[in-house]
Structures are given as C-alpha cells and as structure tokens.
Amino acid sequence: MNDKLNFAAIDFEIANFHRESICSVGLVIIRNGKIADKFYSLIRPEPEWYLPFFTNIHGISEADTCNVEIFPAVWNKIMPLIADLPLAAHNSSFDESCLKAAHRTYQMDYPDYQFLCTYRAARKMFKNMPNYQLQTVAAHCGYHLKNHHHALADAEACAAIALKILT
C-alpha cells in the first residue's frame, strides 16, 4: 500500500486577522487513494468578532457561529479521523499556523502533525502557470472548484490536487 494515498486534506477559514479565529473547518479523509470520509463544521471563533473583509471572502458571520461549538469541541471530533494521517493543505503554512494558534489559545497539547503542501508541490511540478492559487491548480489537475472559500469545498479541491501530484 502506498502511504501517499492516505492523508487528510484540511482547510480553515478565519474570522479576522488572528490565526486562532478559526470559524470553519473542512476535512476530507483519503484512504487507499479514495475519499473515505468528510467532515465540516462551523466554529465559534476566538477572538469572537468578524472583520467584514473576511466575511466577504467566505460568507460566514457572527450570526452563523454565535451558537456553535468552540474549537476544542470540534477538534475532539476531528482527532480520531486524522490520528494516523498526514495533513494536506494548499499553502499549508497558513493552515498549520491556524491549527497551532488555536491549540495555544485553548491550552491544548499540540501533536506534531505532519503537513503536506499542495501549493509548494504545485510550484515545483507545474512551471509557468499564471498563479498557484487553489482554484488555478485544481483546474490544472482536472478538478473544478465550486464554492471557493467554503472550507469543505477547498479541502475537497486540495485532496484532488494531492491525489494528482503527491502520489
């Protein structure tokens, strides 16, 4: 079995410039090169305020998250799904920094998650693209990204890219 066919594509959206202000998460579990599971959740961010700039990007506002769970409760649902898997993200430095910041904010132990970056991999593999944004790389890999900046849609696009270029 090829371990590169087993990973979890993850994407976070944030409410403001604070990386710990995660307001949604999308997760796609890939096992043996196939989608095995998907997970999506809104999250009540910390700090709990939204900048219009971010709401304009992803469409999530305080009204959407004022009565949902905070990060630790949501992450407790995710941990069993990703226990033995590396995490793939498009521009993984952003998603990893969000994950670390949320763990710090809530004083949670941070496991040393292994991150794979589809952005960096695409820059190495595909030369002369107009840009390496998620939707551009996804299209180049034959995947049409709908609903960009919805965490689950972005995680699905990342998974499709990872299956094309990381395996």
Steps between C-alpha positions, in 0.01 A plus 500: 500500500628847410499723811466803272148380426403551865466854629250757623450817296410786731395861462422772752319830461562776753287786631767770524876548478561281806600153386322341796168652386402185312133522404474188283689185415472260209662159498519227235643164605677308223574132556646281227461788256123534553282731705424310819333777699419871503448738789386862514420722792449862582695607808443788742824695450735637762518795505130505422468782249500522123662741265278576198800427275500135611121464500500631142744224405334198661149621581513401869391755759453519875133412454609167348734403783363657818331176609746237372779313676842644573818357351585237766159332470523489120863387504408210732275374217776538243788340691381140462456554126857622446685304769743322270491730197710786370304819432497646150418866448538750220747750646546281805692770689170687543295199615777372726538844661124513562503155657796583724348834603169338594680234703697775683189712560312211658809362677473169318796270442608526139596169341775537244273476195675435171386743232520452124470815291325479164594862426876435531468167319312666212767773468764229463300281264317748276712770341370817337152499649339846524476451880489218752174586672284209607242539222770535232695193608179301548389583145843405366458164674157450342292596804238776479484682835153623581424715804860616554570609860252253643732290718366164383504598132858620535601180684343295219698696240818456703437124521453481124825689443688289752382180334633630166836639608603343828451138402 
